Amino acid sequence: MRYHKSVSGGYINSVGTGAGGTEITKSEYDEILAVLQTKPEATDATDYLLRDDLTWEAYAVDPVPEPELSLEEVLTILLGGE
């Protein structure tokens, strides 16, 4: 069986079996899967990326902006209601 990983900018994007990515050993594949199971829990403000050296790197999550108008308010404006 062929094992592979996909790395971009120093971060592991995926691991898998079959065609694709850079071929790795089963041992490296198993090690990456074990590290993936230890991913720190994300918060509303922080998530984590897995570096190629198998360390986790925190990054700030962009907050989702609150809509300025509700859907109901938009419909009222569009339909000319009050």
C-alpha atoms as one frame of an Amber mdcrd trajectory, in Angstrom:
protein
   0.000   0.000   0.000   1.223   3.531  -0.778   1.038   6.199   1.950   1.312
   9.916   1.252   1.108  13.375   2.758   0.442  16.779   1.244   2.506  19.662
   2.621   2.214  23.347   1.738   4.084  26.226   3.328   5.443  23.970   6.060
   1.991  22.689   7.105   0.538  19.214   6.587  -2.699  19.582   4.649  -3.589
  15.904   4.385  -2.419  12.313   4.704  -3.821   9.305   2.970  -3.303   6.123
   1.019  -3.104   5.584  -2.719  -2.070   8.081  -5.369  -1.289  11.692  -4.608
   0.966  13.762  -2.401   4.495  12.898  -1.372   5.086   9.237  -0.628   5.873
   8.452   3.029   6.479   5.285   5.028   3.719   3.512   6.947   5.580   4.453
  10.128   5.450   8.183   9.272   1.795   7.842   8.250   0.946   6.203  11.611
   2.908   8.879  13.492   1.025  11.701  11.740  -2.329  10.040  12.454  -1.386
   9.722  16.143  -0.469  13.427  16.306  -3.714  14.397  14.546  -5.620  12.758
  17.400  -3.908  15.108  19.880  -5.019  18.333  18.181  -5.726  20.992  20.811
  -9.361  22.048  21.044 -10.196  25.073  18.935 -11.905  28.085  20.481 -13.907
  30.936  18.960 -10.644  32.902  18.700  -7.982  30.237  18.045  -7.489  27.106
  15.933  -4.419  25.002  15.153  -2.421  23.926  12.108  -0.099  20.915  12.037
   3.441  21.845  11.018   5.604  19.479   8.967   7.714  18.873  12.115   4.523
  17.491  13.779   4.042  20.391  16.167   0.800  22.326  16.499   0.774  26.033
  15.691  -2.028  28.242  16.989  -3.528  30.890  14.752  -6.171  33.534  15.308
  -9.558  32.805  13.790 -11.221  35.750  12.099 -14.491  36.389  13.908 -17.650
  36.063  11.865 -19.178  39.529  11.735 -22.669  39.958  13.047 -25.117  40.917
  10.316 -26.178  44.515  10.533 -29.735  43.677   9.513 -31.774  40.563  10.101
 -33.279  38.728   7.139 -36.681  39.940   8.272 -35.496  43.567   8.241 -33.999
  43.155   4.758 -37.250  41.701   3.418 -39.256  44.522   4.966 -37.003  47.096
   3.297 -37.073  45.302  -0.074 -40.836  44.838  -0.032 -41.481  48.392   1.149
 -43.305  47.295   4.302 -43.161  48.774   7.751
